[in-house]
Amino acid sequence: MMRSTRSSFKFLSALLFCIQAALFSGSAAAQNQDGFVDLIDGVSLSGWNIIGNASWVIGNGIVEGNKPNGFLVSTKSYKNFVIKAEFWADSDTNSGIFIRCQDPNKVSASNAYEVNIWDTRPEQAYATGAIVDVAKVDPVPKAGGRWNTMEIVANGSHFKVTLNGVVTVADGQDSKFADGPIALQSAGGVIKFKKVQIKPI
């Protein structure tokens, strides 16, 4: 009887391993050809938690934040990666993509790296295209009133930001935060995301 129980256990363990392998294979197949994984599906907030009181509307493949103040925070944490995002912002929109967040329930520029989207920020050195308190931008690119592309590279203590094909941060350096979730901010004005993709490096 003991031998039969052990055999059954081994069989179930092997079966579980095969199921996990199949699931992993399916997940890998969901990647784009260039290795990026879509974090926004355009029809739901699967993979994200809502914090704060921002209003997030989903439709036509777009996630829109139109009321301050809050975040969409990824349920997964990331360490070294490349993010590609497409966003639309009003000229006075206050938003940003926060990376390596240390507290998923209370996101701020003091406990995460904030890649800013805010053309009219009073302190222009950390406006759109900058990493707040880490890497300044000069001149400040204008993102308001149109669709934009942003690429963020976080590799150890080195950071690079490219907006609409122009490098705004060539080599920002900071080592406070090693990993953590990603957060999308809505803090005033309309912000729309139709693509947020990530590829670990």
Long-range contacts (C-beta under 8 A, 24 or more apart in sequence): 32-197, 34-199, 35-199, 36-82, 36-84, 36-197, 36-198, 36-199, 37-197, 37-198, 37-199, 38-195, 38-196, 38-197, 39-74, 39-182, 39-196, 39-197, 39-198, 40-193, 40-194, 40-195, 40-196, 42-194, 45-72, 47-74, 47-75, 47-76, 48-72, 48-73, 48-74, 48-75, 48-184, 49-73, 49-74, 49-75, 49-104, 51-104, 51-105, 51-106, 51-107, 54-186, 54-187, 55-186, 56-186, 61-194, 62-192, 62-193, 62-194, 63-184, 63-192, 63-193, 63-194, 64-190, 64-191, 64-192, 64-193, 65-95, 65-184, 65-185, 65-186, 65-190, 65-191, 65-192, 66-186, 66-190, 66-191, 67-186, 68-94, 68-186, 68-187, 68-188, 69-186, 69-187, 69-188, 70-185, 70-186, 70-187, 71-98, 71-107, 71-183, 71-184, 71-185, 71-186, 72-183, 72-184, 73-101, 73-104, 73-107, 73-181, 73-182, 73-183, 74-181, 74-182, 74-183, 75-181, 76-181, 77-179, 77-180, 77-181, 78-154, 78-179, 78-180, 78-181, 78-182, 78-198, 78-200, 79-154, 79-178, 79-179, 79-200, 80-154, 80-155, 80-156, 80-200, 80-201, 81-153, 81-154, 81-198, 81-199, 81-200, 81-201, 82-151, 82-152, 82-153, 82-154, 82-198, 82-199, 82-201, 83-150, 83-151, 83-152, 83-153, 83-154, 83-182, 83-196, 83-197, 83-198, 84-149, 84-150, 84-151, 84-195, 84-196, 84-197, 84-198, 85-149, 85-150, 85-151, 85-152, 85-193, 85-195, 85-196, 85-197, 86-147, 86-148, 86-149, 86-150, 86-193, 86-194, 86-195, 87-117, 87-143, 87-147, 87-148, 87-150, 87-191, 87-192, 87-193, 87-194, 88-146, 88-147, 88-148, 88-190, 88-191, 88-192, 88-194, 89-117, 89-119, 89-143, 89-144, 89-145, 89-148, 89-189, 89-190, 89-191, 89-192, 90-144, 90-145, 90-189, 90-190, 90-191, 91-119, 91-120, 91-142, 91-144, 91-145, 91-189, 92-119, 92-120, 92-144, 92-188, 92-189, 93-117, 93-118, 93-119, 93-144, 93-188, 93-189, 93-190, 93-191, 94-118, 94-121, 94-185, 94-187, 94-188, 94-189, 95-184, 95-185, 95-186, 95-187, 95-189, 95-191, 96-132, 96-185, 96-187, 97-150, 97-152, 97-182, 97-183, 97-184, 97-185, 97-196, 98-182, 98-183, 98-184, 98-185, 99-152, 99-154, 99-180, 99-182, 100-154, 100-177, 100-178, 100-179, 100-180, 101-180, 101-181, 101-182, 101-183, 102-177, 102-180, 104-180, 104-181, 104-183, 107-183, 107-185, 109-133, 111-177, 112-177, 112-180, 112-183, 113-154, 113-159, 113-174, 113-177, 114-185, 115-150, 115-152, 115-161, 117-143, 117-150, 117-185, 117-191, 119-143, 119-144, 128-163, 128-168, 129-161, 129-163, 129-168, 129-169, 130-161, 130-168, 130-169, 131-159, 131-161, 131-169, 131-172, 131-174, 134-159, 134-172, 134-173, 134-174, 135-159, 135-161, 135-169, 135-172, 135-173, 137-168, 137-169, 141-166, 141-168, 147-194, 153-201, 155-201
